[in-house]
Amino acid sequence: MALPLNTKILLGFAIALSVLMATSITSYVAIQQLSRYTRLVEHSYQVLRQTGDLRISIRDAQSGVRSYLLLADTTYLTNYRRNAALMQAEARALHTLVADDAAQHARADSLRRLVAQQLRELATFRQFAPTPPAAQSLQLSEQGPLRVLKGVMTRLRSYEEALLQKRNRQQSLFQKLAPSAIIVSAVLAVIIVLWLFRKIVGELRANDELRQQLTRTNLDTAQRIRAMEHLTRQVVQGDYKVKITDPGEQHDRLASLATLLNQMTQALDTAFGALENRNKELDQFAYVASHDLKAPLRGLSTIVQWIEEELAAELSPQLRTYLGQMKGRLARLDDLINGLLAYARASRTERQLGPVDTAQLVREVAELVVPPTFTLTLAPGLPTFVADRLGLQQVFTNLLSNAVKYYAGPAGQGRIEVSAQDLDSHYEFQVQDNGPGIAPEHHQKIFLLFQTLRDRHTAESTGIGLSIVKKLIDDQQGSIRVESAPGQGQGAAFIFTWPKGVAAG
C-alpha cells in the first residue's frame, strides 16, 4: 500500500531523527568507554608504580642485612625492618590491585610467596654474627631466589606495560570517536532528508509503472521461489549436489539468491568433504600422539631411571628431589596425552544402539575402577533401555573413578550410590559419593578442559575426565550438573540426563 506524500515526508524526518539519536548514543557510549579506559590506564600506572616500589623495598631490605653483616652496625637492621614491612605491604597491595586479571593475579600471588620466602631468608641471616663471610654467604644464597623473583616481577611488569599500551590506544580511539560521531550524525541527517525528497518525487512518477511490473513478475517470482523451496528440501534431506537453473533475469535479486543457494550447496558439499579429511587428519594426530610423542617420554623416563640406578651413590638429596619431580612431570604429560586422545575420540566413535541393563553396566564398570574397600549401592529401578552402551559406559567409568580418586576419608568408609528416575523422554542418573565435596564456585569450572581442583603436579589429576563426560552427554543432547558443598559431609552428586531409545524388555 502506497503512503501519502505527507506521511513520507514525516517518515523521512523520523529517520533523520533516528540517525541523530543513534549517533548520539554512539557518542555517549564513546564517552563512557573513554572514561573506562582512562581508569584502566591509571590502574596500569598504579600497578607499575607498585611494582617499582616493591623492587626498591626488596633491594633496600637486602642492602640493610648485608650492610649489618659487613659493618656490624645495628642501625642497618632498622632500615631492614622498615623495608621488610614495606615489602609485605606492597606485595599485598599489588596482589589486590591485579585481582581483576587472572594471569596477573597468579603472578602477584607467586610474587607474594617469593617475597615471604625472601624475608624468611633475610631473617635467618640477620641472626648470624656480623662478619664478611656471612655477608658473602648471604649474597651467594640470594642469587637463585632473586633471579626467580626478578623474573616473576619482570613478567608482571611486561604484561602490564602491554596492557597499558593497548589501553592507551583504546583511550585515543574513543577520544577521536566522540566528536566524529556528532559530525557524522549531522551530515547523515542532511543526506537522508535530501535523499528522501528526491526519492519521493521519483516515486510519484514510478508508481503506475511499478503496479504493472508487479503484476507481470508475480507469477514468475512464485515459480522461481518454488524452485528454491525444492532445493531447500533437498538440502534438508542431505542432497548437497542439487542445483537451481533459474529462468529469470540474470541480474535481479532472486537470480542472485539462486546463485548464492547454488554456491551454498557447493560449499556444503565441499565442507563435508573437508570434514572427512579433517577426521582423517585427527586420526593421524592420534597416531602421532600415541607413538611419536610417547616414545620420547618413555626415553626420558628410562634415562631418569638409569641415573637413579647407576649414579645412586653420587646423587645428593636435592638432586634426588629434582629427579622425582621430573618423573612426576613426565607421568603427568603421559596422562595428559592419553586424556587428549580420549577427549578427541570421545564423540567420534560410531554409536552402537542396543539394549543396556544399567545396573549390570554399573557393576561391570565398578569391577574395573572401584576398589573393594568402597561400598557401591545401586538404587532399585535402574532402567534397561536402548542406548549407546559404549558412551554410557565411558560416562559411568569417569564418574565412578573420580569418586574414588578424590575420596579423602578413612579407609573402608568410601561410599558411592547410583540411582535413576524416569523423566519422560530421557532418564536422569545420579552418582552420589561421600567425598570432600565441591564448592559452588567450582561447579562449572570442573567441566572445562584441563580444569582440576587438585594440585597441578598430581599426575593422576589431568582435568580431562569430566570434560570427556560433558562432551559425551552433549553429543546425546543431554545435560550434566553437580550438587555439592564442601565441609558438609554430603560429598558430591553428579546428575546427568541420557535420552531414551525404544523400551527394552
Secondary structure, 3 states (H helix, E strand, C coil): CCCCHHHHHHHHHHHHHHHHHHHHHHHHHHHHHHHHHHHHHHHHHHHHHHHHHHHHHHHHHHHHHHHHHHHCCCHHHHHHHHHHHHHHHHHHHHHHHCCCCHHHHHHHHHHHHHHHHHHHHHHHHHCCCCCHHHHHHHHHHHHHHHHHHHHHHHHHHHHHHHHHHHHHHHHHHHHHHHHHHHHHHHHHHHHHHHHHHHHHHHHHHHHHHHHHHHHHHHHHHHHHHHHHHHHHHHHHCCCCCCCCCCCCCCCCHHHHHHHHHHHHHHHHHHHHHHHHHHHHHHHHHHHHHHHHHHHHHHHHHHHHHHHHHHCHHHCCHHHHHHHHHHHHHHHHHHHHHHHHHHHHHCCCCCCCEEEEEHHHHHHHHHHHHCCCCCEEEECCCCCEEEEEHHHHHHHHHHHHHHHHHCCCCCCCCCEEEEEEEEECCEEEEEEEECCCCCCHHHCCHHHCCCCCCCCCCCCCCCCCHHHHHHHHHHHCCCCEEEEECCCCCCCEEEEEEEECCCECC
